């Protein structure tokens, strides 16, 4: 035997309900200071080459979208043994400043 279910909509879920104190973003911090992209290189995503801007760390090349590639091999970090994403290390060149 099934129990009856209420179809009443609670006030906070009704259309036109005002925003409550938990619905406002009062503690949003500023955007993180990101290091500038200093190089350009070609990555292969699913066998399609794509030119991206990169920045260099001690052990990785990091793309603008946050993909990390090992400096030694060009393999995507966290990809395990094989990945469709790979950085062509020979294609990396420094961005020339416009000054």
mmCIF file as gemmi writes it, N, C-alpha and C atoms, coordinates in Angstrom:
data_model
loop_
_atom_site.group_PDB
_atom_site.id
_atom_site.type_symbol
_atom_site.label_atom_id
_atom_site.label_alt_id
_atom_site.label_comp_id
_atom_site.label_asym_id
_atom_site.label_entity_id
_atom_site.label_seq_id
_atom_site.pdbx_PDB_ins_code
_atom_site.Cartn_x
_atom_site.Cartn_y
_atom_site.Cartn_z
_atom_site.occupancy
_atom_site.B_iso_or_equiv
_atom_site.pdbx_formal_charge
_atom_site.auth_seq_id
_atom_site.auth_asym_id
_atom_site.pdbx_PDB_model_num
ATOM 1 N N . UNK Axp A 1 ? 0.841 -1.176 0 1 0 ? 1 A 1
ATOM 2 C CA . UNK Axp A 1 ? 0 0 0 1 0 ? 1 A 1
ATOM 3 C C . UNK Axp A 1 ? 0.889 1.244 0 1 0 ? 1 A 1
ATOM 4 N N . UNK Axp A 2 ? 0.604 2.218 -0.875 1 0 ? 2 A 1
ATOM 5 C CA . UNK Axp A 2 ? 1.407 3.427 -0.965 1 0 ? 2 A 1
ATOM 6 C C . UNK Axp A 2 ? 0.831 4.523 -0.088 1 0 ? 2 A 1
ATOM 7 N N . UNK Axp A 3 ? 1.711 5.395 0.372 1 0 ? 3 A 1
ATOM 8 C CA . UNK Axp A 3 ? 1.296 6.524 1.191 1 0 ? 3 A 1
ATOM 9 C C . UNK Axp A 3 ? 0.975 7.712 0.291 1 0 ? 3 A 1
ATOM 10 N N . UNK Axp A 4 ? 0.058 8.553 0.679 1 0 ? 4 A 1
ATOM 11 C CA . UNK Axp A 4 ? -0.275 9.72 -0.136 1 0 ? 4 A 1
ATOM 12 C C . UNK Axp A 4 ? 0.9 10.716 -0.159 1 0 ? 4 A 1
ATOM 13 N N . UNK Axp A 5 ? 1.08 11.37 -1.294 1 0 ? 5 A 1
ATOM 14 C CA . UNK Axp A 5 ? 2.153 12.338 -1.469 1 0 ? 5 A 1
ATOM 15 C C . UNK Axp A 5 ? 1.537 13.719 -1.609 1 0 ? 5 A 1
ATOM 16 N N . UNK Axp A 6 ? 2.126 14.679 -0.917 1 0 ? 6 A 1
ATOM 17 C CA . UNK Axp A 6 ? 1.634 16.038 -0.991 1 0 ? 6 A 1
ATOM 18 C C . UNK Axp A 6 ? 2.104 16.698 -2.288 1 0 ? 6 A 1
ATOM 19 N N . UNK Axp A 7 ? 1.22 17.429 -2.935 1 0 ? 7 A 1
ATOM 20 C CA . UNK Axp A 7 ? 1.581 18.162 -4.151 1 0 ? 7 A 1
ATOM 21 C C . UNK Axp A 7 ? 1.749 19.649 -3.881 1 0 ? 7 A 1
ATOM 22 N N . UNK Axp A 8 ? 1.748 20.037 -2.611 1 0 ? 8 A 1
ATOM 23 C CA . UNK Axp A 8 ? 1.896 21.446 -2.254 1 0 ? 8 A 1
ATOM 24 C C . UNK Axp A 8 ? 3.32 21.917 -2.537 1 0 ? 8 A 1
ATOM 25 N N . UNK Axp A 9 ? 3.455 23.101 -3.158 1 0 ? 9 A 1
ATOM 26 C CA . UNK Axp A 9 ? 4.755 23.686 -3.449 1 0 ? 9 A 1
ATOM 27 C C . UNK Axp A 9 ? 5.109 24.62 -2.305 1 0 ? 9 A 1
ATOM 28 N N . UNK Axp A 10 ? 6.271 24.411 -1.742 1 0 ? 10 A 1
ATOM 29 C CA . UNK Axp A 10 ? 6.705 25.243 -0.624 1 0 ? 10 A 1
ATOM 30 C C . UNK Axp A 10 ? 6.926 26.672 -1.094 1 0 ? 10 A 1
ATOM 31 N N . UNK Axp A 11 ? 6.749 27.66 -0.215 1 0 ? 11 A 1
ATOM 32 C CA . UNK Axp A 11 ? 6.835 29.074 -0.615 1 0 ? 11 A 1
ATOM 33 C C . UNK Axp A 11 ? 8.168 29.461 -1.258 1 0 ? 11 A 1
ATOM 34 N N . UNK Axp A 12 ? 9.28 28.919 -0.779 1 0 ? 12 A 1
ATOM 35 C CA . UNK Axp A 12 ? 10.573 29.319 -1.341 1 0 ? 12 A 1
ATOM 36 C C . UNK Axp A 12 ? 10.788 28.796 -2.756 1 0 ? 12 A 1
ATOM 37 N N . UNK Axp A 13 ? 9.956 27.844 -3.212 1 0 ? 13 A 1
ATOM 38 C CA . UNK Axp A 13 ? 10.105 27.294 -4.561 1 0 ? 13 A 1
ATOM 39 C C . UNK Axp A 13 ? 9.05 27.82 -5.539 1 0 ? 13 A 1
ATOM 40 N N . UNK Axp A 14 ? 8.178 28.652 -5.079 1 0 ? 14 A 1
ATOM 41 C CA . UNK Axp A 14 ? 7.148 29.206 -5.951 1 0 ? 14 A 1
ATOM 42 C C . UNK Axp A 14 ? 7.732 30.289 -6.838 1 0 ? 14 A 1
ATOM 43 N N . UNK Axp A 15 ? 7.16 30.46 -8.017 1 0 ? 15 A 1
ATOM 44 C CA . UNK Axp A 15 ? 7.609 31.51 -8.931 1 0 ? 15 A 1
ATOM 45 C C . UNK Axp A 15 ? 7.375 32.864 -8.283 1 0 ? 15 A 1
ATOM 46 N N . UNK Axp A 16 ? 8.315 33.753 -8.425 1 0 ? 16 A 1
ATOM 47 C CA . UNK Axp A 16 ? 8.177 35.084 -7.878 1 0 ? 16 A 1
ATOM 48 C C . UNK Axp A 16 ? 8.678 35.214 -6.459 1 0 ? 16 A 1
ATOM 49 N N . UNK Axp A 17 ? 9.195 34.145 -5.896 1 0 ? 17 A 1
ATOM 50 C CA . UNK Axp A 17 ? 9.73 34.23 -4.545 1 0 ? 17 A 1
ATOM 51 C C . UNK Axp A 17 ? 10.994 35.08 -4.57 1 0 ? 17 A 1
ATOM 52 N N . UNK Axp A 18 ? 11.157 35.953 -3.616 1 0 ? 18 A 1
ATOM 53 C CA . UNK Axp A 18 ? 12.329 36.822 -3.555 1 0 ? 18 A 1
ATOM 54 C C . UNK Axp A 18 ? 13.575 36.044 -3.187 1 0 ? 18 A 1
ATOM 55 N N . UNK Axp A 19 ? 14.707 36.616 -3.481 1 0 ? 19 A 1
ATOM 56 C CA . UNK Axp A 19 ? 15.974 35.984 -3.154 1 0 ? 19 A 1
ATOM 57 C C . UNK Axp A 19 ? 16.201 36.045 -1.659 1 0 ? 19 A 1
ATOM 58 N N . UNK Axp A 20 ? 16.592 34.953 -1.116 1 0 ? 20 A 1
ATOM 59 C CA . UNK Axp A 20 ? 16.897 34.878 0.301 1 0 ? 20 A 1
ATOM 60 C C . UNK Axp A 20 ? 18.339 35.272 0.556 1 0 ? 20 A 1
ATOM 61 N N . UNK Axp A 21 ? 18.748 35.327 1.813 1 0 ? 21 A 1
ATOM 62 C CA . UNK Axp A 21 ? 20.119 35.742 2.116 1 0 ? 21 A 1
ATOM 63 C C . UNK Axp A 21 ? 21.162 34.785 1.541 1 0 ? 21 A 1
ATOM 64 N N . UNK Axp A 22 ? 20.822 33.505 1.38 1 0 ? 22 A 1
ATOM 65 C CA . UNK Axp A 22 ? 21.802 32.562 0.851 1 0 ? 22 A 1
ATOM 66 C C . UNK Axp A 22 ? 21.892 32.628 -0.669 1 0 ? 22 A 1
ATOM 67 N N . UNK Axp A 23 ? 21.002 33.372 -1.333 1 0 ? 23 A 1
ATOM 68 C CA . UNK Axp A 23 ? 21.007 33.462 -2.785 1 0 ? 23 A 1
ATOM 69 C C . UNK Axp A 23 ? 21.876 34.6 -3.311 1 0 ? 23 A 1
ATOM 70 N N . UNK Axp A 24 ? 22.381 35.443 -2.427 1 0 ? 24 A 1
ATOM 71 C CA . UNK Axp A 24 ? 23.186 36.565 -2.885 1 0 ? 24 A 1
ATOM 72 C C . UNK Axp A 24 ? 24.665 36.245 -2.687 1 0 ? 24 A 1
ATOM 73 N N . UNK Axp A 25 ? 25.481 36.675 -3.614 1 0 ? 25 A 1
ATOM 74 C CA . UNK Axp A 25 ? 26.923 36.427 -3.538 1 0 ? 25 A 1
ATOM 75 C C . UNK Axp A 25 ? 27.596 37.641 -2.913 1 0 ? 25 A 1
ATOM 76 N N . UNK Axp A 26 ? 27.834 37.583 -1.629 1 0 ? 26 A 1
ATOM 77 C CA . UNK Axp A 26 ? 28.459 38.71 -0.936 1 0 ? 26 A 1
ATOM 78 C C . UNK Axp A 26 ? 29.922 38.447 -0.636 1 0 ? 26 A 1
ATOM 79 N N . UNK Axp A 27 ? 30.382 37.224 -0.817 1 0 ? 27 A 1
ATOM 80 C CA . UNK Axp A 27 ? 31.748 36.867 -0.442 1 0 ? 27 A 1
ATOM 81 C C . UNK Axp A 27 ? 32.609 36.485 -1.651 1 0 ? 27 A 1
ATOM 82 N N . UNK Axp A 28 ? 32.263 36.974 -2.827 1 0 ? 28 A 1
ATOM 83 C CA . UNK Axp A 28 ? 33.02 36.647 -4.032 1 0 ? 28 A 1
ATOM 84 C C . UNK Axp A 28 ? 34.342 37.389 -4.001 1 0 ? 28 A 1
ATOM 85 N N . UNK Axp A 29 ? 35.428 36.653 -4.212 1 0 ? 29 A 1
ATOM 86 C CA . UNK Axp A 29 ? 36.745 37.273 -4.218 1 0 ? 29 A 1
ATOM 87 C C . UNK Axp A 29 ? 37.127 37.659 -5.636 1 0 ? 29 A 1
ATOM 88 N N . UNK Axp A 30 ? 38.154 38.446 -5.771 1 0 ? 30 A 1
ATOM 89 C CA . UNK Axp A 30 ? 38.623 38.871 -7.085 1 0 ? 30 A 1
ATOM 90 C C . UNK Axp A 30 ? 39.232 37.718 -7.871 1 0 ? 30 A 1
ATOM 91 N N . UNK Axp A 31 ? 39.421 37.911 -9.16 1 0 ? 31 A 1
ATOM 92 C CA . UNK Axp A 31 ? 40.001 36.88 -10.007 1 0 ? 31 A 1
ATOM 93 C C . UNK Axp A 31 ? 41.46 36.663 -9.631 1 0 ? 31 A 1
ATOM 94 N N . UNK Axp A 32 ? 41.92 35.425 -9.735 1 0 ? 32 A 1
ATOM 95 C CA . UNK Axp A 32 ? 43.298 35.106 -9.409 1 0 ? 32 A 1
ATOM 96 C C . UNK Axp A 32 ? 44.236 35.817 -10.378 1 0 ? 32 A 1
ATOM 97 N N . UNK Axp A 33 ? 45.399 36.158 -9.887 1 0 ? 33 A 1
ATOM 98 C CA . UNK Axp A 33 ? 46.409 36.752 -10.752 1 0 ? 33 A 1
ATOM 99 C C . UNK Axp A 33 ? 47.031 35.64 -11.574 1 0 ? 33 A 1
ATOM 100 N N . UNK Axp A 34 ? 46.791 35.673 -12.87 1 0 ? 34 A 1
ATOM 101 C CA . UNK Axp A 34 ? 47.325 34.632 -13.742 1 0 ? 34 A 1
ATOM 102 C C . UNK Axp A 34 ? 48.609 35.117 -14.383 1 0 ? 34 A 1
ATOM 103 N N . UNK Axp A 35 ? 49.535 34.201 -14.517 1 0 ? 35 A 1
ATOM 104 C CA . UNK Axp A 35 ? 50.793 34.536 -15.168 1 0 ? 35 A 1
ATOM 105 C C . UNK Axp A 35 ? 50.555 34.66 -16.666 1 0 ? 35 A 1
ATOM 106 N N . UNK Axp A 36 ? 51.29 35.528 -17.313 1 0 ? 36 A 1
ATOM 107 C CA . UNK Axp A 36 ? 51.066 35.745 -18.751 1 0 ? 36 A 1
ATOM 108 C C . UNK Axp A 36 ? 51.53 34.553 -19.581 1 0 ? 36 A 1
ATOM 109 N N . UNK Axp A 37 ? 50.889 34.39 -20.731 1 0 ? 37 A 1
ATOM 110 C CA . UNK Axp A 37 ? 51.278 33.359 -21.677 1 0 ? 37 A 1
ATOM 111 C C . UNK Axp A 37 ? 52.486 33.877 -22.449 1 0 ? 37 A 1
ATOM 112 N N . UNK Axp A 38 ? 53.552 33.137 -22.452 1 0 ? 38 A 1
ATOM 113 C CA . UNK Axp A 38 ? 54.805 33.617 -23.025 1 0 ? 38 A 1
ATOM 114 C C . UNK Axp A 38 ? 55.225 32.877 -24.281 1 0 ? 38 A 1
ATOM 115 N N . UNK Axp A 39 ? 54.588 31.749 -24.58 1 0 ? 39 A 1
ATOM 116 C CA . UNK Axp A 39 ? 54.989 30.937 -25.715 1 0 ? 39 A 1
ATOM 117 C C . UNK Axp A 39 ? 53.771 30.519 -26.538 1 0 ? 39 A 1
ATOM 118 N N . UNK Axp A 40 ? 54.027 30.039 -27.734 1 0 ? 40 A 1
ATOM 119 C CA . UNK Axp A 40 ? 53.003 29.487 -28.608 1 0 ? 40 A 1
ATOM 120 C C . UNK Axp A 40 ? 53.474 28.102 -29.017 1 0 ? 40 A 1
ATOM 121 N N . UNK Axp A 41 ? 52.536 27.16 -29.088 1 0 ? 41 A 1
ATOM 122 C CA . UNK Axp A 41 ? 52.888 25.808 -29.499 1 0 ? 41 A 1
ATOM 123 C C . UNK Axp A 41 ? 51.696 25.115 -30.127 1 0 ? 41 A 1
ATOM 124 N N . UNK Axp A 42 ? 51.94 23.933 -30.68 1 0 ? 42 A 1
ATOM 125 C CA . UNK Axp A 42 ? 50.889 23.168 -31.328 1 0 ? 42 A 1
ATOM 126 C C . UNK Axp A 42 ? 50.558 21.944 -30.481 1 0 ? 42 A 1
ATOM 127 N N . UNK Axp A 43 ? 49.29 21.815 -30.132 1 0 ? 43 A 1
ATOM 128 C CA . UNK Axp A 43 ? 48.84 20.608 -29.432 1 0 ? 43 A 1
ATOM 129 C C . UNK Axp A 43 ? 47.977 19.806 -30.391 1 0 ? 43 A 1
ATOM 130 N N . UNK Axp A 44 ? 47.932 18.524 -30.146 1 0 ? 44 A 1
ATOM 131 C CA . UNK Axp A 44 ? 47.088 17.64 -30.935 1 0 ? 44 A 1
ATOM 132 C C . UNK Axp A 44 ? 45.954 17.194 -30.036 1 0 ? 44 A 1
ATOM 133 N N . UNK Axp A 45 ? 44.745 17.58 -30.368 1 0 ? 45 A 1
ATOM 134 C CA . UNK Axp A 45 ? 43.554 17.172 -29.638 1 0 ? 45 A 1
ATOM 135 C C . UNK Axp A 45 ? 42.764 16.243 -30.528 1 0 ? 45 A 1
ATOM 136 N N . UNK Axp A 46 ? 42.671 14.993 -30.129 1 0 ? 46 A 1
ATOM 137 C CA . UNK Axp A 46 ? 41.943 13.988 -30.917 1 0 ? 46 A 1
ATOM 138 C C . UNK Axp A 46 ? 42.439 13.989 -32.365 1 0 ? 46 A 1
ATOM 139 N N . UNK Axp A 47 ? 43.75 13.984 -32.524 1 0 ? 47 A 1
ATOM 140 C CA . UNK Axp A 47 ? 44.423 13.889 -33.828 1 0 ? 47 A 1
ATOM 141 C C . UNK Axp A 47 ? 44.266 15.129 -34.692 1 0 ? 47 A 1
ATOM 142 N N . UNK Axp A 48 ? 43.816 16.245 -34.121 1 0 ? 48 A 1
ATOM 143 C CA . UNK Axp A 48 ? 43.711 17.493 -34.873 1 0 ? 48 A 1
ATOM 144 C C . UNK Axp A 48 ? 44.671 18.508 -34.266 1 0 ? 48 A 1
ATOM 145 N N . UNK Axp A 49 ? 45.616 19.023 -35.06 1 0 ? 49 A 1
ATOM 146 C CA . UNK Axp A 49 ? 46.544 20.02 -34.513 1 0 ? 49 A 1
ATOM 147 C C . UNK Axp A 49 ? 45.857 21.359 -34.28 1 0 ? 49 A 1
ATOM 148 N N . UNK Axp A 50 ? 46.251 22.014 -33.215 1 0 ? 50 A 1
ATOM 149 C CA . UNK Axp A 50 ? 45.662 23.3 -32.84 1 0 ? 50 A 1
ATOM 150 C C . UNK Axp A 50 ? 46.757 24.142 -32.192 1 0 ? 50 A 1
ATOM 151 N N . UNK Axp A 51 ? 46.908 25.386 -32.633 1 0 ? 51 A 1
ATOM 152 C CA . UNK Axp A 51 ? 47.912 26.261 -32.044 1 0 ? 51 A 1
ATOM 153 C C . UNK Axp A 51 ? 47.331 26.948 -30.817 1 0 ? 51 A 1
ATOM 154 N N . UNK Axp A 52 ? 48.084 26.906 -29.715 1 0 ? 52 A 1
ATOM 155 C CA . UNK Axp A 52 ? 47.627 27.492 -28.454 1 0 ? 52 A 1
ATOM 156 C C . UNK Axp A 52 ? 48.745 28.316 -27.847 1 0 ? 52 A 1
ATOM 157 N N . UNK Axp A 53 ? 48.352 29.214 -26.956 1 0 ? 53 A 1
ATOM 158 C CA . UNK Axp A 53 ? 49.318 29.983 -26.182 1 0 ? 53 A 1
ATOM 159 C C . UNK Axp A 53 ? 49.628 29.212 -24.915 1 0 ? 53 A 1
ATOM 160 N N . UNK Axp A 54 ? 50.891 29.286 -24.478 1 0 ? 54 A 1
ATOM 161 C CA . UNK Axp A 54 ? 51.358 28.496 -23.339 1 0 ? 54 A 1
ATOM 162 C C . UNK Axp A 54 ? 52.138 29.367 -22.369 1 0 ? 54 A 1
ATOM 163 N N . UNK Axp A 55 ? 52.227 28.88 -21.146 1 0 ? 55 A 1
ATOM 164 C CA . UNK Axp A 55 ? 53.158 29.466 -20.186 1 0 ? 55 A 1
ATOM 165 C C . UNK Axp A 55 ? 53.974 28.326 -19.596 1 0 ? 55 A 1
ATOM 166 N N . UNK Axp A 56 ? 55.153 28.652 -19.144 1 0 ? 56 A 1
ATOM 167 C CA . UNK Axp A 56 ? 56.099 27.64 -18.699 1 0 ? 56 A 1
ATOM 168 C C . UNK Axp A 56 ? 56.186 27.617 -17.181 1 0 ? 56 A 1
ATOM 169 N N . UNK Axp A 57 ? 56.188 26.406 -16.597 1 0 ? 57 A 1
ATOM 170 C CA . UNK Axp A 57 ? 56.485 26.233 -15.179 1 0 ? 57 A 1
ATOM 171 C C . UNK Axp A 57 ? 57.741 25.376 -15.09 1 0 ? 57 A 1
ATOM 172 N N . UNK Axp A 58 ? 58.111 24.98 -13.906 1 0 ? 58 A 1
ATOM 173 C CA . UNK Axp A 58 ? 59.328 24.186 -13.732 1 0 ? 58 A 1
ATOM 174 C C . UNK Axp A 58 ? 59.225 22.828 -14.427 1 0 ? 58 A 1
ATOM 175 N N . UNK Axp A 59 ? 58.045 22.217 -14.443 1 0 ? 59 A 1
ATOM 176 C CA . UNK Axp A 59 ? 57.922 20.862 -14.994 1 0 ? 59 A 1
ATOM 177 C C . UNK Axp A 59 ? 56.889 20.735 -16.095 1 0 ? 59 A 1
ATOM 178 N N . UNK Axp A 60 ? 56.062 21.761 -16.324 1 0 ? 60 A 1
ATOM 179 C CA . UNK Axp A 60 ? 54.96 21.654 -17.274 1 0 ? 60 A 1
ATOM 180 C C . UNK Axp A 60 ? 54.935 22.82 -18.24 1 0 ? 60 A 1
ATOM 181 N N . UNK Axp A 61 ? 54.218 22.619 -19.347 1 0 ? 61 A 1
ATOM 182 C CA . UNK Axp A 61 ? 53.708 23.678 -20.204 1 0 ? 61 A 1
ATOM 183 C C . UNK Axp A 61 ? 52.214 23.732 -19.919 1 0 ? 61 A 1
ATOM 184 N N . UNK Axp A 62 ? 51.67 24.904 -19.655 1 0 ? 62 A 1
ATOM 185 C CA . UNK Axp A 62 ? 50.257 25.057 -19.318 1 0 ? 62 A 1
ATOM 186 C C . UNK Axp A 62 ? 49.589 25.898 -20.394 1 0 ? 62 A 1
ATOM 187 N N . UNK Axp A 63 ? 48.477 25.388 -20.951 1 0 ? 63 A 1
ATOM 188 C CA . UNK Axp A 63 ? 47.746 26.132 -21.979 1 0 ? 63 A 1
ATOM 189 C C . UNK Axp A 63 ? 46.779 27.122 -21.319 1 0 ? 63 A 1
ATOM 190 N N . UNK Axp A 64 ? 46.199 28.005 -22.127 1 0 ? 64 A 1
ATOM 191 C CA . UNK Axp A 64 ? 45.258 28.999 -21.601 1 0 ? 64 A 1
ATOM 192 C C . UNK Axp A 64 ? 44.053 28.356 -20.947 1 0 ? 64 A 1
ATOM 193 N N . UNK Axp A 65 ? 43.626 27.213 -21.472 1 0 ? 65 A 1
ATOM 194 C CA . UNK Axp A 65 ? 42.438 26.568 -20.912 1 0 ? 65 A 1
ATOM 195 C C . UNK Axp A 65 ? 42.779 25.664 -19.732 1 0 ? 65 A 1
ATOM 196 N N . UNK Axp A 66 ? 44.054 25.613 -19.321 1 0 ? 66 A 1
ATOM 197 C CA . UNK Axp A 66 ? 44.423 24.87 -18.132 1 0 ? 66 A 1
ATOM 198 C C . UNK Axp A 66 ? 44.971 23.477 -18.384 1 0 ? 66 A 1
ATOM 199 N N . UNK Axp A 67 ? 45.075 23.053 -19.629 1 0 ? 67 A 1
ATOM 200 C CA . UNK Axp A 67 ? 45.68 21.751 -19.899 1 0 ? 67 A 1
ATOM 201 C C . UNK Axp A 67 ? 47.167 21.827 -19.578 1 0 ? 67 A 1
ATOM 202 N N . UNK Axp A 68 ? 47.686 20.799 -18.918 1 0 ? 68 A 1
ATOM 203 C CA . UNK Axp A 68 ? 49.096 20.758 -18.56 1 0 ? 68 A 1
ATOM 204 C C . UNK Axp A 68 ? 49.775 19.638 -19.333 1 0 ? 68 A 1
ATOM 205 N N . UNK Axp A 69 ? 50.967 19.932 -19.837 1 0 ? 69 A 1
ATOM 206 C CA . UNK Axp A 69 ? 51.734 18.959 -20.604 1 0 ? 69 A 1
ATOM 207 C C . UNK Axp A 69 ? 53.119 18.839 -20.006 1 0 ? 69 A 1
ATOM 208 N N . UNK Axp A 70 ? 53.638 17.614 -19.917 1 0 ? 70 A 1
ATOM 209 C CA . UNK Axp A 70 ? 54.977 17.39 -19.375 1 0 ? 70 A 1
ATOM 210 C C . UNK Axp A 70 ? 56.022 18.014 -20.293 1 0 ? 70 A 1
ATOM 211 N N . UNK Axp A 71 ? 56.998 18.709 -19.696 1 0 ? 71 A 1
ATOM 212 C CA . UNK Axp A 71 ? 58.034 19.335 -20.499 1 0 ? 71 A 1
ATOM 213 C C . UNK Axp A 71 ? 58.953 18.304 -21.142 1 0 ? 71 A 1
ATOM 214 N N . UNK Axp A 72 ? 59.108 17.169 -20.51 1 0 ? 72 A 1
ATOM 215 C CA . UNK Axp A 72 ? 60.035 16.167 -21.028 1 0 ? 72 A 1
ATOM 216 C C . UNK Axp A 72 ? 59.465 15.416 -22.232 1 0 ? 72 A 1
ATOM 217 N N . UNK Axp A 73 ? 58.163 15.119 -22.219 1 0 ? 73 A 1
ATOM 218 C CA . UNK Axp A 73 ? 57.583 14.26 -23.256 1 0 ? 73 A 1
ATOM 219 C C . UNK Axp A 73 ? 56.481 14.92 -24.074 1 0 ? 73 A 1
ATOM 220 N N . UNK Axp A 74 ? 55.846 15.955 -23.56 1 0 ? 74 A 1
ATOM 221 C CA . UNK Axp A 74 ? 54.727 16.586 -24.244 1 0 ? 74 A 1
ATOM 222 C C . UNK Axp A 74 ? 53.398 15.914 -23.969 1 0 ? 74 A 1
ATOM 223 N N . UNK Axp A 75 ? 53.401 14.868 -23.137 1 0 ? 75 A 1
ATOM 224 C CA . UNK Axp A 75 ? 52.161 14.155 -22.819 1 0 ? 75 A 1
ATOM 225 C C . UNK Axp A 75 ? 51.325 14.972 -21.846 1 0 ? 75 A 1
ATOM 226 N N . UNK Axp A 76 ? 50.013 14.847 -21.976 1 0 ? 76 A 1
ATOM 227 C CA . UNK Axp A 76 ? 49.104 15.556 -21.076 1 0 ? 76 A 1
ATOM 228 C C . UNK Axp A 76 ? 49.249 14.99 -19.665 1 0 ? 76 A 1
ATOM 229 N N . UNK Axp A 77 ? 49.294 15.859 -18.673 1 0 ? 77 A 1
ATOM 230 C CA . UNK Axp A 77 ? 49.434 15.446 -17.282 1 0 ? 77 A 1
ATOM 231 C C . UNK Axp A 77 ? 48.125 14.846 -16.803 1 0 ? 77 A 1
ATOM 232 N N . UNK Axp A 78 ? 48.181 13.754 -16.067 1 0 ? 78 A 1
ATOM 233 C CA . UNK Axp A 78 ? 46.994 13.113 -15.538 1 0 ? 78 A 1
ATOM 234 C C . UNK Axp A 78 ? 46.277 12.253 -16.549 1 0 ? 78 A 1
ATOM 235 N N . UNK Axp A 79 ? 46.923 11.958 -17.669 1 0 ? 79 A 1
ATOM 236 C CA . UNK Axp A 79 ? 46.242 11.2 -18.709 1 0 ? 79 A 1
ATOM 237 C C . UNK Axp A 79 ? 46.518 9.71 -18.635 1 0 ? 79 A 1
ATOM 238 N N . UNK Axp A 80 ? 47.391 9.286 -17.72 1 0 ? 80 A 1
ATOM 239 C CA . UNK Axp A 80 ? 47.715 7.871 -17.649 1 0 ? 80 A 1
ATOM 240 C C . UNK Axp A 80 ? 48.732 7.5 -18.72 1 0 ? 80 A 1
ATOM 241 N N . UNK Axp A 81 ? 48.581 6.33 -19.283 1 0 ? 81 A 1
ATOM 242 C CA . UNK Axp A 81 ? 49.553 5.825 -20.251 1 0 ? 81 A 1
ATOM 243 C C . UNK Axp A 81 ? 49.417 6.496 -21.604 1 0 ? 81 A 1
ATOM 244 N N . UNK Axp A 82 ? 48.194 6.739 -22.05 1 0 ? 82 A 1
ATOM 245 C CA . UNK Axp A 82 ? 47.975 7.267 -23.39 1 0 ? 82 A 1
ATOM 246 C C . UNK Axp A 82 ? 46.946 8.379 -23.318 1 0 ? 82 A 1
ATOM 247 N N . UNK Axp A 83 ? 47.118 9.374 -24.162 1 0 ? 83 A 1
ATOM 248 C CA . UNK Axp A 83 ? 46.144 10.462 -24.226 1 0 ? 83 A 1
ATOM 249 C C . UNK Axp A 83 ? 46.032 10.951 -25.657 1 0 ? 83 A 1
ATOM 250 N N . UNK Axp A 84 ? 44.852 11.4 -26.027 1 0 ? 84 A 1
ATOM 251 C CA . UNK Axp A 84 ? 44.643 12 -27.341 1 0 ? 84 A 1
ATOM 252 C C . UNK Axp A 84 ? 45.202 13.418 -27.382 1 0 ? 84 A 1
ATOM 253 N N . UNK Axp A 85 ? 45.496 14.006 -26.224 1 0 ? 85 A 1
ATOM 254 C CA . UNK Axp A 85 ? 46.064 15.353 -26.16 1 0 ? 85 A 1
ATOM 255 C C . UNK Axp A 85 ? 47.575 15.249 -26.009 1 0 ? 85 A 1
ATOM 256 N N . UNK Axp A 86 ? 48.303 15.911 -26.884 1 0 ? 86 A 1
ATOM 257 C CA . UNK Axp A 86 ? 49.758 15.887 -26.831 1 0 ? 86 A 1
ATOM 258 C C . UNK Axp A 86 ? 50.298 17.214 -27.343 1 0 ? 86 A 1
ATOM 259 N N . UNK Axp A 87 ? 51.374 17.677 -26.739 1 0 ? 87 A 1
ATOM 260 C CA . UNK Axp A 87 ? 52.031 18.913 -27.141 1 0 ? 87 A 1
ATOM 261 C C . UNK Axp A 87 ? 53.246 18.568 -27.982 1 0 ? 87 A 1
ATOM 262 N N . UNK Axp A 88 ? 53.34 19.183 -29.155 1 0 ? 88 A 1
ATOM 263 C CA . UNK Axp A 88 ? 54.508 18.996 -30.008 1 0 ? 88 A 1
ATOM 264 C C . UNK Axp A 88 ? 55.607 19.917 -29.483 1 0 ? 88 A 1
ATOM 265 N N . UNK Axp A 89 ? 56.612 19.329 -28.822 1 0 ? 89 A 1
ATOM 266 C CA . UNK Axp A 89 ? 57.647 20.131 -28.183 1 0 ? 89 A 1
ATOM 267 C C . UNK Axp A 89 ? 58.486 20.909 -29.197 1 0 ? 89 A 1
ATOM 268 N N . UNK Axp A 90 ? 58.612 20.42 -30.409 1 0 ? 90 A 1
ATOM 269 C CA . UNK Axp A 90 ? 59.402 21.107 -31.439 1 0 ? 90 A 1
ATOM 270 C C . UNK Axp A 90 ? 58.698 22.357 -31.959 1 0 ? 90 A 1
ATOM 271 N N . UNK Axp A 91 ? 57.399 22.459 -31.749 1 0 ? 91 A 1
ATOM 272 C CA . UNK Axp A 91 ? 56.647 23.603 -32.272 1 0 ? 91 A 1
ATOM 273 C C . UNK Axp A 91 ? 56.643 24.802 -31.333 1 0 ? 91 A 1
ATOM 274 N N . UNK Axp A 92 ? 57.16 24.66 -30.126 1 0 ? 92 A 1
ATOM 275 C CA . UNK Axp A 92 ? 57.097 25.733 -29.129 1 0 ? 92 A 1
ATOM 276 C C . UNK Axp A 92 ? 58.056 26.856 -29.507 1 0 ? 92 A 1
ATOM 277 N N . UNK Axp A 93 ? 57.523 28.072 -29.508 1 0 ? 93 A 1
ATOM 278 C CA . UNK Axp A 93 ? 58.356 29.242 -29.758 1 0 ? 93 A 1
ATOM 279 C C . UNK Axp A 93 ? 57.874 30.383 -28.86 1 0 ? 93 A 1
ATOM 280 N N . UNK Axp A 94 ? 58.779 31.277 -28.546 1 0 ? 94 A 1
ATOM 281 C CA . UNK Axp A 94 ? 58.471 32.385 -27.652 1 0 ? 94 A 1
ATOM 282 C C . UNK Axp A 94 ? 57.664 33.449 -28.402 1 0 ? 94 A 1
ATOM 283 N N . UNK Axp A 95 ? 56.718 34.036 -27.707 1 0 ? 95 A 1
ATOM 284 C CA . UNK Axp A 95 ? 55.921 35.139 -28.279 1 0 ? 95 A 1
ATOM 285 C C . UNK Axp A 95 ? 56.783 36.386 -28.257 1 0 ? 95 A 1
ATOM 286 N N . UNK Axp A 96 ? 56.908 37.008 -29.402 1 0 ? 96 A 1
ATOM 287 C CA . UNK Axp A 96 ? 57.689 38.237 -29.491 1 0 ? 96 A 1
ATOM 288 C C . UNK Axp A 96 ? 56.849 39.41 -28.999 1 0 ? 96 A 1
ATOM 289 N N . UNK Axp A 97 ? 57.408 40.218 -28.114 1 0 ? 97 A 1
ATOM 290 C CA . UNK Axp A 97 ? 56.658 41.367 -27.603 1 0 ? 97 A 1
ATOM 291 C C . UNK Axp A 97 ? 56.538 42.428 -28.681 1 0 ? 97 A 1
ATOM 292 N N . UNK Axp A 98 ? 55.452 43.199 -28.61 1 0 ? 98 A 1
ATOM 293 C CA . UNK Axp A 98 ? 55.161 44.215 -29.616 1 0 ? 98 A 1
ATOM 294 C C . UNK Axp A 98 ? 55.764 45.58 -29.272 1 0 ? 98 A 1
ATOM 295 N N . UNK Axp A 99 ? 56.513 45.65 -28.189 1 0 ? 99 A 1
ATOM 296 C CA . UNK Axp A 99 ? 57.098 46.941 -27.759 1 0 ? 99 A 1
ATOM 297 C C . UNK Axp A 99 ? 58.25 47.355 -28.625 1 0 ? 99 A 1
